[in-house]
Amino acid sequence: MTRQQVFGVAAGYEDLIDHEALRFDQALQTAVGPESDLAGKSTLCRMEQQVDRRSVIKAHELLRHHFIEQHEAPPKKIVLDFDGTDILVYAYQPGKFFRHYDSPLRGCTHLVG
């Protein structure tokens, strides 16, 4: 189910409701693997609700180690950008220097006024 959600998000389907139709998608089934049936939105929701803090920390550790293993030498610096919002900023409000890459002004700061 995790693979299904990851591939779904990578294909642009962020909402669980999308998986009601995606569970019959042959391309997603191929990506996830033919040995398992794809889940619907309710099953995926129950899975998300059961995740605890410890599991999230373990997953982050796994991803970090996997990322570092892809390099001959560990990178000196890793920048993580967690700002997924797209909020207009007016005049000199705090946050005006955050970049919103999915905005119409890709990579530009929203500064109005």
Backbone bond lengths (Angstrom), bond angles and torsions (degrees), N, CA, C in turn:
res aa  C-N    CA-C-N  psi(-1)  N-CA   C-N-CA  omega(-1)  CA-C   N-CA-C  phi
1 M - - - 1.452 - - 1.526 110.14 -
2 T 1.328 116.47 -34.64 1.463 119.28 178.13 1.520 110.05 -64.02
3 R 1.319 116.41 -44.87 1.469 120.05 178.10 1.530 109.96 -59.84
4 Q 1.302 116.79 -41.01 1.466 120.86 179.59 1.524 110.10 -59.88
5 Q 1.313 117.43 -45.61 1.465 120.03 -179.36 1.518 111.59 -67.41
6 V 1.331 117.15 -41.46 1.470 120.48 -179.72 1.529 110.34 -62.00
7 F 1.335 116.50 -48.33 1.457 119.50 179.11 1.529 111.35 -66.28
8 G 1.313 117.58 -34.90 1.458 120.75 177.31 1.518 111.87 -63.09
9 V 1.325 116.74 -46.40 1.468 121.19 178.33 1.523 110.05 -64.35
10 A 1.338 116.91 -41.87 1.468 120.47 179.01 1.527 111.41 -60.89
11 A 1.324 116.70 -30.43 1.467 121.06 178.58 1.525 112.19 -86.14
12 G 1.335 117.75 -0.72 1.459 121.19 176.78 1.513 115.37 97.98
13 Y 1.329 117.06 11.79 1.467 120.89 179.92 1.523 109.21 -107.11
14 E 1.326 117.55 87.66 1.462 121.95 -175.92 1.517 113.01 -79.11
15 D 1.317 117.03 -30.38 1.463 120.96 -173.58 1.524 111.91 -84.84
16 L 1.323 115.58 142.08 1.455 120.21 179.09 1.528 111.67 -64.10
17 I 1.327 117.61 -29.69 1.464 121.37 -179.52 1.533 110.62 -58.77
18 D 1.333 116.96 -29.58 1.460 120.93 179.46 1.522 112.18 -63.13
19 H 1.323 116.64 -26.60 1.462 120.44 -175.85 1.527 113.28 -73.87
20 E 1.322 118.07 -11.76 1.470 119.49 173.87 1.521 109.39 -63.47
21 A 1.323 117.36 -38.93 1.468 120.83 177.01 1.532 110.85 -87.43
22 L 1.338 116.90 -37.31 1.462 120.57 -177.81 1.528 113.50 -64.28
23 R 1.317 117.66 -23.84 1.464 119.35 -178.14 1.519 112.04 -64.23
24 F 1.336 116.79 -13.69 1.463 121.46 177.14 1.533 112.04 -108.56
25 D 1.338 116.68 6.98 1.463 121.97 -177.92 1.533 109.79 -78.74
26 Q 1.317 117.33 123.11 1.458 121.58 -176.11 1.528 112.51 -67.76
27 A 1.342 117.18 -35.84 1.461 119.92 179.59 1.532 110.59 -65.89
28 L 1.331 117.01 -43.75 1.463 120.21 178.23 1.525 110.35 -65.49
29 Q 1.316 117.09 -40.09 1.468 120.62 178.28 1.527 110.25 -60.88
30 T 1.309 117.01 -40.51 1.458 121.14 178.28 1.524 111.00 -65.12
31 A 1.344 116.67 -42.64 1.463 120.56 -179.84 1.527 111.80 -66.26
32 V 1.311 117.47 -41.86 1.464 121.74 -178.76 1.522 110.44 -72.18
33 G 1.305 116.37 -37.91 1.459 121.55 -179.56 1.512 110.60 121.13
34 P 1.315 116.47 137.76 1.465 120.36 -174.86 1.524 114.11 -72.69
35 E 1.322 117.92 -9.97 1.461 119.86 -176.95 1.524 114.19 -78.17
36 S 1.315 117.75 -7.31 1.460 118.96 -179.63 1.528 111.02 -134.33
37 D 1.323 115.51 144.28 1.466 120.66 175.97 1.519 108.88 -76.50
38 L 1.309 116.67 148.35 1.459 120.74 177.30 1.526 109.50 -80.59
39 A 1.319 114.94 146.78 1.463 121.66 -176.33 1.523 111.09 -91.59
40 G 1.312 115.17 156.09 1.452 122.06 174.17 1.518 110.37 -89.57
41 K 1.324 115.75 179.42 1.469 120.82 -175.84 1.521 112.74 -62.14
42 S 1.312 118.82 -39.03 1.463 121.10 -177.72 1.520 111.74 -66.64
43 T 1.328 116.64 -41.68 1.464 120.82 178.98 1.522 110.49 -66.00
44 L 1.327 116.90 -42.68 1.465 120.49 178.17 1.529 111.19 -64.20
45 C 1.315 116.95 -38.20 1.468 121.26 178.15 1.526 110.50 -63.10
46 R 1.330 116.76 -44.71 1.471 119.78 178.36 1.523 110.78 -61.63
47 M 1.341 117.21 -39.14 1.461 120.19 177.62 1.521 110.92 -61.95
48 E 1.331 116.79 -45.65 1.467 120.66 179.62 1.527 111.55 -60.61
49 Q 1.323 116.95 -39.22 1.460 121.14 -177.50 1.524 112.75 -69.53
50 Q 1.322 118.10 -20.51 1.461 121.42 -178.14 1.526 113.28 -89.07
51 V 1.318 117.74 -8.10 1.458 120.87 -178.09 1.522 109.26 -72.88
52 D 1.340 116.07 129.98 1.463 120.52 178.27 1.527 110.23 -107.66
53 R 1.296 115.61 172.64 1.468 122.14 -176.85 1.525 112.07 -58.46
54 R 1.314 116.72 -41.32 1.464 120.75 -178.16 1.532 110.79 -62.47
55 S 1.319 117.14 -40.27 1.468 121.23 178.38 1.524 111.59 -64.42
56 V 1.320 116.73 -39.09 1.458 120.79 179.14 1.528 109.97 -65.40
57 I 1.324 117.37 -42.48 1.466 121.13 178.66 1.522 110.45 -62.72
58 K 1.327 117.47 -43.32 1.469 121.12 177.99 1.526 111.07 -61.62
59 A 1.318 116.64 -41.95 1.463 120.29 179.56 1.522 110.69 -63.34
60 H 1.324 117.66 -41.66 1.462 121.14 178.50 1.520 111.25 -64.48
61 E 1.336 117.18 -40.04 1.461 120.40 177.36 1.524 110.69 -62.31
62 L 1.320 116.25 -43.38 1.455 120.98 178.94 1.526 111.36 -61.19
63 L 1.328 116.77 -46.28 1.461 120.35 179.07 1.526 111.54 -63.99
64 R 1.327 117.24 -40.32 1.468 121.07 178.96 1.524 110.54 -62.18
65 H 1.338 116.86 -47.49 1.463 120.39 -179.78 1.530 111.25 -64.43
66 H 1.316 116.07 -40.21 1.461 119.92 178.29 1.524 110.42 -62.52
67 F 1.320 117.66 -42.17 1.464 121.90 179.11 1.520 110.63 -61.80
68 I 1.315 116.61 -47.32 1.470 120.84 -177.68 1.526 110.92 -65.51
69 E 1.326 117.85 -36.73 1.464 121.31 -179.99 1.528 112.27 -64.68
70 Q 1.316 117.58 -19.22 1.463 121.02 179.81 1.520 112.75 -76.37
71 H 1.336 117.63 -5.81 1.466 122.41 -178.82 1.528 110.03 -114.17
72 E 1.323 116.12 149.18 1.465 119.63 177.04 1.523 110.97 -64.53
73 A 1.315 116.00 -39.45 1.471 121.55 175.84 1.524 106.97 -128.04
74 P 1.338 117.45 142.55 1.471 119.17 179.45 1.530 111.00 -57.53
75 P 1.310 117.66 137.68 1.467 119.82 178.22 1.529 110.54 -60.88
76 K 1.322 115.57 146.40 1.466 119.55 178.66 1.523 111.15 -70.53
77 K 1.315 115.76 -28.81 1.460 120.01 -176.84 1.522 109.66 -146.32
78 I 1.326 116.90 137.99 1.457 122.85 175.36 1.522 107.15 -124.08
79 V 1.319 116.99 124.39 1.453 121.68 -179.95 1.526 108.15 -103.35
80 L 1.304 116.27 122.84 1.461 121.95 177.01 1.519 108.54 -108.48
81 D 1.316 116.88 124.85 1.458 121.73 -179.49 1.524 108.15 -107.99
82 F 1.327 116.74 104.75 1.457 121.84 -176.49 1.518 113.32 -98.92
83 D 1.318 118.12 4.58 1.455 120.62 -177.78 1.518 109.62 -83.18
84 G 1.329 116.13 96.77 1.449 120.48 -179.10 1.512 113.00 -99.47
85 T 1.314 116.32 14.36 1.463 119.37 -176.99 1.519 110.93 -92.61
86 D 1.290 115.89 161.50 1.456 122.08 175.43 1.520 106.48 -134.35
87 I 1.317 116.11 81.77 1.460 122.28 -174.45 1.526 108.96 -115.68
88 L 1.315 115.66 127.91 1.457 118.91 176.11 1.520 110.12 -66.05
89 V 1.321 115.82 139.55 1.457 121.48 179.43 1.530 107.09 -115.03
90 Y 1.315 115.68 133.27 1.450 120.51 -177.89 1.520 110.71 -104.81
91 A 1.335 115.25 134.28 1.465 123.63 175.40 1.520 111.56 53.19
92 Y 1.338 117.66 -117.69 1.464 120.70 -173.25 1.516 112.37 -115.12
93 Q 1.326 117.12 38.62 1.456 120.92 178.85 1.526 110.28 -69.75
94 P 1.355 115.71 154.29 1.469 118.60 174.30 1.522 109.53 -60.35
95 G 1.304 116.26 145.17 1.453 120.86 179.49 1.506 114.05 94.73
96 K 1.334 117.61 1.31 1.459 119.07 -175.79 1.525 113.34 -68.49
97 F 1.322 117.76 -14.58 1.457 119.46 -178.46 1.521 113.22 -96.25
98 F 1.337 118.59 1.03 1.457 120.66 175.34 1.516 108.98 -71.42
99 R 1.309 115.95 142.95 1.461 121.22 178.47 1.522 109.39 -96.98
100 H 1.310 116.70 136.40 1.457 122.04 179.58 1.524 107.39 -116.08
101 Y 1.322 116.77 95.92 1.459 121.59 -170.56 1.515 114.08 -73.09
102 D 1.320 118.77 -20.96 1.458 120.28 -179.95 1.520 112.22 -93.41
103 S 1.313 116.40 5.97 1.456 119.56 -177.76 1.529 110.09 -81.17
104 P 1.320 117.15 165.86 1.467 119.69 176.96 1.521 111.85 -59.95
105 L 1.315 117.56 -25.74 1.469 121.61 179.16 1.527 110.01 -97.95
106 R 1.274 119.35 47.41 1.462 125.75 -173.05 1.525 113.11 -27.76
107 G 1.328 114.21 119.71 1.443 120.17 175.71 1.513 114.32 77.77
108 C 1.303 118.71 -1.60 1.459 121.57 -179.53 1.528 109.66 -101.72
109 T 1.314 114.64 148.62 1.448 119.56 176.39 1.513 109.52 -77.55
110 H 1.321 115.94 135.98 1.469 119.70 174.59 1.529 106.69 -78.33
111 L 1.278 117.22 117.11 1.448 120.76 177.75 1.522 107.12 -138.16
112 V 1.309 115.13 108.28 1.450 120.47 -176.36 1.524 108.38 -114.45
113 G 1.299 116.92 133.80 1.451 120.21 175.13 1.505 113.34 103.64
